[in-house]
């Protein structure tokens, strides 16, 4: 479910740009991009190189690929903001696991503020407010249909990834899916910001410290399962896809010559 949602990021971005690319190509490109970037670290740089190599072969310009990358990054951030806001409103005590002496009222206030940001984005799309301009780059609000799909696809990837850890944890001491989701949102975001390959060490440290009710060995075992299913197996598959893509591209260039 997580990787299917990630493919949706690219599909929505291409629809936003008005470019048509085959669904299979989009799915394989998205899968390879995230499988490699999550494992190699520096996800923005490594993911950008992979997308440029793939989508430039389909005729997209460098500017369009930059817009696509920005759109996908924003969709991920949007999903994180939505789910974080919901988690803090439904279970404000989760903030205490990371920040001591945080009041439930403050946590709910932060959650409400995050959801208000999402509402403001939807409003901007509905009213089609003026685009942002940065030099030659113009960023326009997507149409409302695309925004509605972002609101669904963005959270889906995170819900699926967090579910791996939830189901891998033992039943005894398991604080529930909502808590695991909240811990995953902060831990995975911190791991991506750290640029460490696969967020190695960052994810483990935050999860172990934030789940005192679960033995550390069980938490680490669940995270190993997560890394295996979400990172390592996709990484191995993505290497095969890259080799096949480069071989086919080289073959096409030779035939053209």
GUBA-479512 format. One record per residue (C-alpha): residue number from 1; x, y, z. Coordinates in Angstrom, 2 decimals, decimal comma, always signed. Layout:
REM GUBA-479512
+-----+---------+---------+---------+
:   n :      c1 :      c2 :      c3 :
+-----+---------+---------+---------+
: NUM :       X :       Y :       Z :
...
+-----+---------+---------+---------+
//
This chain:
REM GUBA-479512
+-----+---------+---------+---------+
:   n :      c1 :      c2 :      c3 :
+-----+---------+---------+---------+
:   1 :   +0,00 :   +0,00 :   +0,00 :
:   2 :   +2,83 :   +2,37 :   +0,86 :
:   3 :   +4,63 :   +1,98 :   -2,46 :
:   4 :   +1,37 :   +2,11 :   -4,43 :
:   5 :   +0,67 :   +5,47 :   -2,79 :
:   6 :   +4,18 :   +6,67 :   -3,66 :
:   7 :   +3,47 :   +5,86 :   -7,31 :
:   8 :   +0,39 :   +8,02 :   -6,91 :
:   9 :   +2,65 :  +10,95 :   -5,97 :
:  10 :   +4,32 :  +10,85 :   -9,38 :
:  11 :   +1,06 :  +10,22 :  -11,25 :
:  12 :   -0,56 :  +13,25 :   -9,63 :
:  13 :   +2,51 :  +15,39 :  -10,30 :
:  14 :   +2,45 :  +14,49 :  -13,99 :
:  15 :   -1,27 :  +15,25 :  -14,17 :
:  16 :   -0,53 :  +18,62 :  -12,55 :
:  17 :   +2,10 :  +19,28 :  -15,24 :
:  18 :   -0,21 :  +18,11 :  -18,00 :
:  19 :   +2,23 :  +15,41 :  -19,17 :
:  20 :   +1,21 :  +11,89 :  -20,15 :
:  21 :   +3,47 :   +8,98 :  -19,22 :
:  22 :   +2,57 :   +5,29 :  -19,11 :
:  23 :   +1,35 :   +3,97 :  -15,76 :
:  24 :   +3,84 :   +1,11 :  -15,66 :
:  25 :   +6,74 :   +3,50 :  -16,29 :
:  26 :   +5,46 :   +5,85 :  -13,55 :
:  27 :   +5,09 :   +2,98 :  -11,09 :
:  28 :   +8,56 :   +1,57 :  -11,75 :
:  29 :  +10,19 :   +5,02 :  -11,67 :
:  30 :   +8,49 :   +5,95 :   -8,40 :
:  31 :   +9,28 :   +2,59 :   -6,81 :
:  32 :  +12,94 :   +2,79 :   -7,84 :
:  33 :  +13,26 :   +6,44 :   -6,76 :
:  34 :  +11,98 :   +5,88 :   -3,24 :
:  35 :  +13,57 :   +2,47 :   -2,74 :
:  36 :  +17,01 :   +3,86 :   -3,60 :
:  37 :  +16,69 :   +7,28 :   -1,96 :
:  38 :  +15,36 :   +5,87 :   +1,33 :
:  39 :  +18,35 :   +3,54 :   +1,55 :
:  40 :  +21,10 :   +5,81 :   +0,20 :
:  41 :  +20,20 :   +8,89 :   +2,24 :
:  42 :  +20,16 :  +12,50 :   +0,99 :
:  43 :  +16,78 :  +11,57 :   -0,46 :
:  44 :  +16,19 :  +14,86 :   -2,27 :
:  45 :  +19,47 :  +14,64 :   -4,20 :
:  46 :  +19,47 :  +10,91 :   -4,90 :
:  47 :  +15,77 :  +10,89 :   -5,79 :
:  48 :  +16,23 :  +13,87 :   -8,10 :
:  49 :  +19,00 :  +12,15 :  -10,06 :
:  50 :  +16,91 :   +9,01 :  -10,56 :
:  51 :  +13,81 :  +10,94 :  -11,65 :
:  52 :  +15,83 :  +13,11 :  -14,01 :
:  53 :  +17,39 :  +10,06 :  -15,66 :
:  54 :  +13,99 :   +8,39 :  -16,06 :
:  55 :  +11,65 :  +11,23 :  -16,98 :
:  56 :  +14,10 :  +13,03 :  -19,28 :
:  57 :  +13,93 :   +9,90 :  -21,45 :
:  58 :  +10,19 :  +10,64 :  -21,79 :
:  59 :  +10,78 :  +14,19 :  -22,97 :
:  60 :  +10,27 :  +16,13 :  -19,72 :
:  61 :  +12,46 :  +19,22 :  -19,37 :
:  62 :  +14,69 :  +19,91 :  -16,39 :
:  63 :  +12,25 :  +22,56 :  -15,16 :
:  64 :   +9,31 :  +20,17 :  -15,38 :
:  65 :  +11,21 :  +17,48 :  -13,50 :
:  66 :  +12,08 :  +20,03 :  -10,81 :
:  67 :   +8,39 :  +20,90 :  -10,49 :
:  68 :   +7,52 :  +17,20 :  -10,31 :
:  69 :  +10,03 :  +16,65 :   -7,50 :
:  70 :   +8,71 :  +19,66 :   -5,60 :
:  71 :   +5,13 :  +18,44 :   -6,04 :
:  72 :   +5,97 :  +14,94 :   -4,74 :
:  73 :   +7,88 :  +16,38 :   -1,76 :
:  74 :   +4,95 :  +18,65 :   -0,96 :
:  75 :   +2,49 :  +15,74 :   -1,16 :
:  76 :   +4,60 :  +13,81 :   +1,36 :
:  77 :   +4,77 :  +16,85 :   +3,65 :
:  78 :   +1,02 :  +17,37 :   +3,27 :
:  79 :   +0,34 :  +13,78 :   +4,33 :
:  80 :   +2,64 :  +14,19 :   +7,33 :
:  81 :   +0,92 :  +17,43 :   +8,40 :
:  82 :   -2,57 :  +15,93 :   +8,04 :
:  83 :   -1,81 :  +12,80 :  +10,05 :
:  84 :   +0,21 :  +14,65 :  +12,70 :
:  85 :   -2,67 :  +17,07 :  +13,21 :
:  86 :   -5,19 :  +14,24 :  +13,51 :
:  87 :   -3,00 :  +12,23 :  +15,91 :
:  88 :   -2,38 :  +15,22 :  +18,19 :
:  89 :   -6,09 :  +16,01 :  +18,37 :
:  90 :   -7,18 :  +12,42 :  +19,01 :
:  91 :   -4,32 :  +11,53 :  +21,39 :
:  92 :   -2,60 :  +14,69 :  +22,67 :
:  93 :   -0,70 :  +12,71 :  +25,33 :
:  94 :   +1,55 :  +11,31 :  +22,60 :
:  95 :   +3,48 :  +14,61 :  +22,62 :
:  96 :   +4,70 :  +13,81 :  +26,15 :
:  97 :   +6,68 :  +10,86 :  +24,74 :
:  98 :   +8,91 :  +13,33 :  +22,92 :
:  99 :   +8,57 :  +16,57 :  +24,87 :
: 100 :   +8,23 :  +16,38 :  +28,66 :
: 101 :   +5,63 :  +18,51 :  +30,43 :
: 102 :   +3,71 :  +19,24 :  +27,22 :
: 103 :   +0,07 :  +19,89 :  +28,10 :
: 104 :   -2,73 :  +18,11 :  +26,18 :
: 105 :   -4,24 :  +21,52 :  +25,42 :
: 106 :   -1,05 :  +22,70 :  +23,73 :
: 107 :   -0,76 :  +19,46 :  +21,74 :
: 108 :   -4,36 :  +19,75 :  +20,55 :
: 109 :   -3,74 :  +23,40 :  +19,66 :
: 110 :   -0,74 :  +22,44 :  +17,52 :
: 111 :   -2,80 :  +19,71 :  +15,87 :
: 112 :   -5,63 :  +22,13 :  +15,10 :
: 113 :   -3,14 :  +24,65 :  +13,66 :
: 114 :   -1,67 :  +21,99 :  +11,35 :
: 115 :   -5,12 :  +21,08 :  +10,05 :
: 116 :   -5,89 :  +24,77 :   +9,52 :
: 117 :   -2,83 :  +24,96 :   +7,25 :
: 118 :   -4,27 :  +22,11 :   +5,20 :
: 119 :   -7,64 :  +23,88 :   +5,01 :
: 120 :   -5,86 :  +27,05 :   +3,84 :
: 121 :   -4,18 :  +25,06 :   +1,05 :
: 122 :   -7,52 :  +23,60 :   -0,04 :
: 123 :   -9,04 :  +27,10 :   +0,02 :
: 124 :   -6,20 :  +28,43 :   -2,14 :
: 125 :   -6,87 :  +25,68 :   -4,67 :
: 126 :  -10,63 :  +26,26 :   -4,60 :
: 127 :  -10,23 :  +30,01 :   -5,14 :
: 128 :   -7,25 :  +29,54 :   -7,49 :
: 129 :   -5,18 :  +32,20 :   -5,74 :
: 130 :   -2,24 :  +33,86 :   -7,47 :
: 131 :   +0,73 :  +31,55 :   -8,18 :
: 132 :   +4,10 :  +31,91 :   -6,49 :
: 133 :   +6,90 :  +33,08 :   -8,76 :
: 134 :  +10,57 :  +32,41 :   -8,10 :
: 135 :  +12,56 :  +33,62 :  -11,10 :
: 136 :  +11,47 :  +31,55 :  -14,11 :
: 137 :   +9,68 :  +29,07 :  -11,85 :
: 138 :   +5,95 :  +29,59 :  -11,41 :
: 139 :   +4,12 :  +27,45 :   -8,85 :
: 140 :   +0,37 :  +27,40 :   -9,32 :
: 141 :   -2,26 :  +25,84 :   -7,08 :
: 142 :   -3,40 :  +22,48 :   -8,45 :
: 143 :   -7,06 :  +22,16 :   -9,32 :
: 144 :   -9,37 :  +20,99 :   -6,56 :
: 145 :   -9,61 :  +17,43 :   -7,88 :
: 146 :   -5,85 :  +16,96 :   -7,71 :
: 147 :   -5,76 :  +18,48 :   -4,21 :
: 148 :   -8,47 :  +16,07 :   -3,00 :
: 149 :   -6,41 :  +13,15 :   -4,32 :
: 150 :   -3,33 :  +14,56 :   -2,56 :
: 151 :   -5,27 :  +14,55 :   +0,72 :
: 152 :   -5,93 :  +10,83 :   +0,24 :
: 153 :   -2,69 :   +9,58 :   -1,31 :
: 154 :   -0,34 :  +11,57 :   +0,95 :
: 155 :   -1,51 :   +9,95 :   +4,21 :
: 156 :   -1,91 :   +6,47 :   +2,67 :
: 157 :   +1,83 :   +5,92 :   +2,24 :
: 158 :   +2,53 :   +6,83 :   +5,86 :
: 159 :   -0,39 :   +4,76 :   +7,16 :
: 160 :   +0,92 :   +1,71 :   +5,32 :
: 161 :   +4,53 :   +2,15 :   +6,46 :
: 162 :   +3,53 :   +2,66 :  +10,11 :
: 163 :   +1,32 :   -0,43 :   +9,96 :
: 164 :   +4,39 :   -2,60 :   +9,30 :
: 165 :   +5,88 :   -1,60 :  +12,66 :
: 166 :   +2,55 :   -1,88 :  +14,46 :
: 167 :   +1,92 :   -5,45 :  +13,31 :
: 168 :   +5,55 :   -6,45 :  +13,92 :
: 169 :   +5,41 :   -5,38 :  +17,59 :
: 170 :   +4,24 :   -7,94 :  +20,17 :
: 171 :   +0,65 :   -7,70 :  +21,38 :
: 172 :   +1,69 :   -7,29 :  +25,00 :
: 173 :   +2,70 :   -3,70 :  +25,66 :
: 174 :   +1,69 :   -2,55 :  +22,20 :
: 175 :   +0,26 :   +0,96 :  +22,75 :
: 176 :   -2,00 :   +0,79 :  +19,69 :
: 177 :   -1,86 :   +1,85 :  +16,08 :
: 178 :   -2,57 :   +5,54 :  +16,68 :
: 179 :   +0,42 :   +5,87 :  +19,02 :
: 180 :   +2,71 :   +3,93 :  +16,68 :
: 181 :   +1,58 :   +6,14 :  +13,81 :
: 182 :   +2,42 :   +9,28 :  +15,79 :
: 183 :   +5,84 :   +7,94 :  +16,75 :
: 184 :   +6,51 :   +6,92 :  +13,17 :
: 185 :   +5,59 :  +10,34 :  +11,77 :
: 186 :   +8,14 :  +12,14 :  +13,91 :
: 187 :  +10,81 :   +9,42 :  +13,81 :
: 188 :  +10,66 :   +8,87 :  +10,05 :
: 189 :  +10,65 :  +12,62 :   +9,36 :
: 190 :  +13,70 :  +13,03 :  +11,60 :
: 191 :  +15,39 :  +10,11 :   +9,84 :
: 192 :  +14,83 :  +11,73 :   +6,43 :
: 193 :  +16,13 :  +15,10 :   +7,64 :
: 194 :  +19,24 :  +13,45 :   +9,08 :
: 195 :  +20,19 :  +12,22 :   +5,56 :
: 196 :  +21,62 :   +9,09 :   +7,18 :
: 197 :  +21,35 :   +6,07 :   +4,85 :
: 198 :  +17,96 :   +4,58 :   +5,64 :
: 199 :  +17,80 :   +6,83 :   +8,71 :
: 200 :  +19,91 :   +4,17 :  +10,38 :
: 201 :  +20,17 :   +4,78 :  +14,12 :
: 202 :  +17,82 :   +7,77 :  +14,15 :
: 203 :  +14,65 :   +5,70 :  +13,76 :
: 204 :  +15,82 :   +3,13 :  +16,30 :
: 205 :  +16,87 :   +5,70 :  +18,91 :
: 206 :  +13,62 :   +7,64 :  +18,81 :
: 207 :  +11,42 :   +4,55 :  +18,82 :
: 208 :  +13,23 :   +2,82 :  +21,70 :
: 209 :  +13,18 :   +5,98 :  +23,84 :
: 210 :   +9,53 :   +6,67 :  +23,07 :
: 211 :   +8,23 :   +3,15 :  +23,81 :
: 212 :   +9,31 :   +2,41 :  +27,39 :
: 213 :   +6,39 :   -0,01 :  +27,82 :
: 214 :   +7,83 :   -2,35 :  +25,16 :
: 215 :  +11,16 :   -4,17 :  +25,67 :
: 216 :  +13,89 :   -2,57 :  +23,58 :
: 217 :  +14,69 :   -5,93 :  +21,96 :
: 218 :  +11,10 :   -6,23 :  +20,69 :
: 219 :  +11,14 :   -2,67 :  +19,34 :
: 220 :  +14,40 :   -3,30 :  +17,50 :
: 221 :  +13,07 :   -6,59 :  +16,12 :
: 222 :   +9,98 :   -4,78 :  +14,77 :
: 223 :  +12,18 :   -2,15 :  +13,16 :
: 224 :  +14,28 :   -4,88 :  +11,53 :
: 225 :  +11,08 :   -6,26 :   +9,98 :
: 226 :  +10,20 :   -2,74 :   +8,86 :
: 227 :  +13,61 :   -2,21 :   +7,27 :
: 228 :  +13,41 :   -5,58 :   +5,55 :
: 229 :   +9,96 :   -5,06 :   +4,03 :
: 230 :  +10,03 :   -1,30 :   +3,44 :
: 231 :  +13,70 :   -0,71 :   +2,65 :
: 232 :  +15,92 :   -3,72 :   +1,89 :
: 233 :  +13,68 :   -5,89 :   -0,31 :
: 234 :  +12,54 :   -2,86 :   -2,39 :
: 235 :  +16,18 :   -1,75 :   -2,62 :
: 236 :  +17,25 :   -5,09 :   -4,09 :
: 237 :  +14,33 :   -5,03 :   -6,55 :
: 238 :  +15,12 :   -1,44 :   -7,57 :
: 239 :  +18,70 :   -2,35 :   -8,51 :
: 240 :  +17,36 :   -4,92 :  -10,97 :
: 241 :  +14,95 :   -2,33 :  -12,43 :
: 242 :  +17,78 :   +0,20 :  -12,87 :
: 243 :  +19,98 :   -2,34 :  -14,64 :
: 244 :  +17,16 :   -3,34 :  -17,01 :
: 245 :  +16,30 :   +0,31 :  -17,72 :
: 246 :  +19,89 :   +1,23 :  -18,53 :
: 247 :  +20,32 :   -1,84 :  -20,70 :
: 248 :  +17,17 :   -1,04 :  -22,69 :
: 249 :  +18,17 :   +2,62 :  -23,01 :
: 250 :  +21,62 :   +1,69 :  -24,28 :
: 251 :  +20,11 :   -0,78 :  -26,73 :
: 252 :  +17,72 :   +1,89 :  -28,04 :
: 253 :  +20,60 :   +4,35 :  -28,49 :
: 254 :  +22,61 :   +1,80 :  -30,45 :
: 255 :  +19,65 :   +1,02 :  -32,71 :
: 256 :  +19,10 :   +4,73 :  -33,32 :
: 257 :  +22,76 :   +5,18 :  -34,24 :
+-----+---------+---------+---------+
//
